[in-house]
Amino acid sequence: MKKNVQDKNMEKLSIRLKNCFGIQNFEENFLFNKANAQLIYAPNGVMKTSLAKTFHCLQKGEIPRELIYNRQAEYSVKIDDEDIKPSEILVVKPFDSSYNVQDLSTLLVNRSQKAIYDSIYKEILDARAQIAKKLSKLSKISADKVEAQIIDDFGATDIFDAIDEIKRFEQALPELASVAYAKVLDPKVIELLQDPKIRDNIHDYSTRYNELIEQSSLFSRGKFNPSNAASVSKNLKKERFFEADHKLLMKGKAEPISDQTALDELLKKESEAILGDGELQRIANKIISGVASIKTFQEVLEESPIISTYLSNLDNLKKVLWSSYYLTDPDSFESLSLLFQSKRDRLTEIELQANLESTLWHDAQDIFKRRFFVPFGLDIEDHKNAILGTVAPNMVFTFPGEDGTPVRFDRGQLDSLDCLSVGERRAMYLLYVIFDFRARLAAGERTTIIIDDIADSFDYKNKYAIVEYLKELAEEDLFRIIILTHNFDFYRTVQGRILDKAKWDNSFIAQKCGDRIKLLKGGSKDVSSPFELWKQKFHEDPRILISMIPFIRNLIEFKDGASPDYKKLTSMIHIKHDEAEPEYKTHNLKIADLEDIIAEIIPRKDLSVHFDKGMAVIDLIYETANNLIEQEDLNDSLSLERKIALSIAIRLKAEEFMWEHVADKSRISSNQTGRLYDRIVQEQAGRQDFQPIEKVLSQVTLMTPENIHLNSFMYEPLIDMSMDHLVELFKNIQNLEWSGPA
């Protein structure tokens, strides 16, 4: 990626937010003197989405809001002490299905030109939509198909060319504006008119038919004709009207009709009186016995008999009808033509400028195909602009077919088929985002980019591909990037691959402290890689020594399985009281035992200077936990060992309480905390006084057991958990009192 050296003075991003989408108070200055990227790990519910929403509002030129309590939002975002501009912000969400840069106007790189283009384009489309709505009402053709039908009927290149043809057409008649195109030119009617004898005699039929209808005492023009009569007779017979002894009095007849035969004879006689001769009778029979659209055509002939004179040339009739509709509102058509003529040159000018940048799409496509792994092929093809007739890029996707032939879809078809998985849609979204990056670079726009967990839900191949691409973006002098994530593994990957040495200053972990959000330094080894620090410091810090218990226990399990040392370490983080195995009883295990076990795995460090080696490990754990909850600076740093030590103390306290009050004290060999909890809950089921106890114990089972097992994936939940929460839970466990059975 080519480096842009313009505007290299983006050194500081200052953010001050109050009551912005859940952020009550947040203030931070991000310095970019060591790297162009900043990294924030934010546990769920702390600030990640809220910060992205705030910047997205600013990107759109809107004011951030506080949605729950309707508090007044306050905000200040500055670049090098100057207010940030909306054009200088780009928010990249984890996934946004509505983010669609396929639209022609989005290809315009110059944002001010794009706004002008969008406005003109919308004005023209709105005018076209109004005319299409009017023509749909007259023609009975759906509004979304009207334009295509007119263009086809006049052989025009576009709707504006067709309107010019309509205006020049000289056979329009005002009385034909009431004739619905869809009724006269229905496929079944056209099929009927393919018969030369019908087509040549249809005018005589229509003229004679209407004359005799006027003279008939039974029929009435536009209301009740031979076609209606045939339908009435058929329905009365079906419903067994006369069999129920009903009678029917017909207009102009003195006596009522009392049976089906008499009715059929009367209707036949009246119909023959109207069209009793040769070709006219044949036409009448075809219409009377025809489908619904043929009978509707008969009604058109009754209402507008003049239409029959045009039926010998249907291509001409189509033009006659459209031009007749034009006469109902010529001003609207004229306004659309004038609007298009006045704006066309400006649209063309902007689009030609955009076409100079159209290769950006192909650049984005190449980057996407080269870096990311998806189960479909992707290409950029040209598509035609419906207004200007020019071409612009269009995305086309191919999937392998069963017979080896690729199956091809464009973006709209994929959306309607809903055939892409969420992961595949996310991959497609990446392409749009890449294009936006390329467009901003090409336009020389300095940009603050907020990346909100864009790698979320991707497989590891694509996740690392995203990281490498973000690394290249972070080398662009036009860009300043803030990467937000709630995935700790991704956080550490970005630290190593993008920030490198700058991670000590440019990576943070967000933490709620009352109503304020603080960013703790997240680049030190005690956060990103604590185990090396622990090996050096465990002999002098009780919090680290306690945290070594599950760490060393995991290593022993991998090496030796359930060995005696493994069992002793297990008894240090679970309450074990089996009299048959006194060497594994929790209260019998001393700090000296822990020292010896650790020395089997890593080089021995003498604990005697800082610890009483004769002290029980469980007493050290409780003492350390009590010291922790008295500290006032709990939220000023993010040392993992404090949370682990407190979590172990919480679990031990909970197990002591449960063993004291559970009736079934039989040995539990694995998953002790959860099974012990299930045991006491089942024993005390239905007791109202146990419900508050159960609530506290359930928090322990949910929060602490798995979190204490330490490997690169398992301690992330402890990073997410606030010290305040752990302190509160420890105090609740300490204060548990119950008068239930002991």
Secondary structure, 3 states (H helix, E strand, C coil): CCCCCCCCCCCEEEEEEEEECCEEEEEEEEECCCCCEEEEECCCCCCHHHHHHHHHHHHCCCCCCCCCCCCCCEEEEEECCEECCHHHEEEECCCCCCCCCCCHHHHCCCHHHHHHHHHHHHHHHHHHHHHHHHHHHHHCCCHHHHHHHHHHHHCCCCHHHHHHHHHHCCCCCHHHHHCCHHHHCCHHHHHHCCCHHHHHHHHHHHHHHHHHHHHCCCCECCCECHHHHHHHHHHHHHCCCHHHCCCECCCCCCCCECCHHHHHHHHHHHHHHHCCCHHHHHHHHHHHCCCHHHHHHHHHHHHCHHHHHHCCCHHHHHHHHHHHHHCCCHHHHHHHHHHHHHHHHHHHHHHHHHHCCCHHHHHHHHHHHHHCCCCCEEEEEEEECCCCCCEEEEEEEEECCCCCCCEEEEHHHHHHHCCCCHHHHHHHHHHHHHHHHHHHHHHCCCEEEEEECCCCCCCHHHHHHHHHHHHHHCCCCCEEEEEEECCHHHHHHHHHHHHHHHHHHHEEEEEEECCEEEEEECCCHHHHCHHHHHHHHCCCCHHHHHHHHHHHHHHHHHHHCCCHHHHHHHHHHCCCCCCCCHHHCHHHCEHHHHHHHHHCCCCCCCCCCCCCCCCEHHHHHHHHHHHHHHCCCCCCCCCHHHHHHHHHHHHHHHHHHHHHHCCCCCCCCCCHHHHHHHHHHHHCCCCHHHHHHHHHHHHHHHHCHHHHCCCCCCCHHHHHCCHHHHHHHHHHHHCCCCCCCC
